[in-house]
Amino acid sequence: MAQALSSGEIAASPMVPPLVREKDAGAPVEWTLPDPAWGAPYYSHVLSSAPHPNAAQVLADFMVSADGQRALSKGYGSALPDVENSVASAQDIPLPDTDSLTPEKVSQFQQEWESKFN
């Protein structure tokens, strides 16, 4: 989706990773973080059956360290607060209220979306 936006193949998208890297590379794109922003947590695991579970644990530990988050979070949200070049931190993004996602509200949203973009 980000590639299609950056190339001009499409003009808008309801959801795409922040286009920080694309913009830095000169793509004529813009993006905005919604207010309020929303997100869904992502989880990771280290399997005991992994070929090298200790190495996998070392990698997992690095990924959630300050250095790991700096390496991973440019243009994305960070699991830690105050990570340089991240667009937000997990602590600042509320989880969606899944109780409010009734079939009626989802249907209403779909109808509104289709009326705008069909």
C-alpha positions as CSV (number, residue, x, y, z in Angstrom):
1,M,0.0,0.0,0.0
2,A,2.8,2.4,0.9
3,Q,4.5,1.6,-2.4
4,A,1.3,2.3,-4.4
5,L,0.8,5.6,-2.6
6,S,4.5,6.6,-3.1
7,S,4.3,5.8,-6.8
8,G,1.1,7.7,-7.4
9,E,-0.8,4.5,-8.3
10,I,-3.4,5.4,-5.7
11,A,-4.2,8.7,-4.1
12,A,-5.3,7.7,-0.6
13,S,-5.4,4.8,1.8
14,P,-7.4,4.2,5.0
15,M,-4.4,2.6,6.7
16,V,-0.7,2.5,5.8
17,P,2.5,2.6,7.9
18,P,3.6,6.3,8.3
19,L,5.4,7.3,5.1
20,V,8.4,8.8,6.8
21,R,11.0,6.8,4.9
22,E,9.3,7.3,1.6
23,K,9.0,11.1,2.2
24,D,12.7,11.2,3.3
25,A,13.6,9.4,0.0
26,G,11.8,12.2,-2.0
27,A,8.4,10.6,-2.7
28,P,5.8,13.3,-3.1
29,V,3.6,12.0,-0.2
30,E,2.3,13.3,3.1
31,W,0.7,11.4,6.0
32,T,-0.8,12.3,9.3
33,L,-1.3,10.5,12.6
34,P,-5.0,10.6,13.4
35,D,-6.1,12.3,16.6
36,P,-6.8,10.3,18.6
37,A,-4.4,7.7,17.2
38,W,-5.3,4.1,17.6
39,G,-3.4,0.9,17.4
40,A,-3.4,-2.8,18.1
41,P,-0.7,-4.5,20.1
42,Y,1.7,-6.9,18.4
43,Y,3.3,-9.7,20.3
44,S,6.3,-11.8,19.7
45,H,7.4,-15.1,21.1
46,V,10.5,-17.2,21.4
47,L,9.7,-20.9,20.7
48,S,11.4,-23.5,22.9
49,S,11.5,-25.7,19.7
50,A,13.4,-23.0,17.8
51,P,16.7,-24.4,16.3
52,H,18.6,-21.9,18.5
53,P,16.2,-20.7,21.3
54,N,19.0,-18.9,23.2
55,A,19.9,-16.8,20.1
56,A,16.2,-16.1,19.5
57,Q,15.9,-14.9,23.1
58,V,18.9,-12.6,22.6
59,L,17.3,-11.2,19.5
60,A,13.9,-10.7,21.2
61,D,15.7,-8.9,24.1
62,F,17.5,-6.6,21.7
63,M,14.3,-5.8,19.8
64,V,12.7,-4.4,23.0
65,S,15.8,-2.5,24.2
66,A,16.3,1.2,23.6
67,D,18.9,0.4,20.8
68,G,16.6,-2.1,19.2
69,Q,13.6,0.2,19.3
70,R,15.8,3.0,17.7
71,A,16.7,0.5,14.9
72,L,13.1,-0.7,14.4
73,S,11.0,2.4,15.0
74,K,11.9,5.0,12.4
75,G,8.6,6.0,11.0
76,Y,6.7,3.6,13.2
77,G,5.4,3.4,16.8
78,S,7.8,2.4,19.5
79,A,7.2,0.0,22.4
80,L,9.3,2.4,24.5
81,P,8.6,6.1,25.2
82,D,10.9,8.8,23.8
83,V,12.5,6.8,21.0
84,E,14.1,9.1,18.4
85,N,12.4,9.1,15.0
86,S,9.4,7.0,16.1
87,V,6.0,8.6,15.3
88,A,4.5,7.6,18.6
89,S,5.0,5.3,21.6
90,A,2.7,2.5,22.6
91,Q,2.0,4.2,25.9
92,D,0.4,7.2,24.0
93,I,-1.9,5.1,21.7
94,P,-5.1,3.9,23.3
95,L,-6.3,0.4,22.4
96,P,-9.5,0.4,20.4
97,D,-12.8,-0.1,22.3
98,T,-13.7,-3.5,20.9
99,D,-17.0,-3.5,22.9
100,S,-18.2,-0.6,20.7
101,L,-17.7,-2.6,17.5
102,T,-21.2,-3.9,17.3
103,P,-22.4,-5.4,14.0
104,E,-24.6,-2.3,13.5
105,K,-21.7,0.1,14.0
106,V,-19.5,-1.9,11.7
107,S,-22.2,-2.0,9.0
108,Q,-22.8,1.8,9.4
109,F,-19.1,2.5,9.0
110,Q,-18.9,0.2,5.9
111,Q,-21.8,2.1,4.3
112,E,-20.3,5.5,5.0
113,W,-16.9,4.3,3.6
114,E,-18.5,2.9,0.5
115,S,-20.5,6.1,-0.1
116,K,-17.3,8.1,0.0
117,F,-15.0,5.9,-2.0
118,N,-17.2,3.9,-4.5
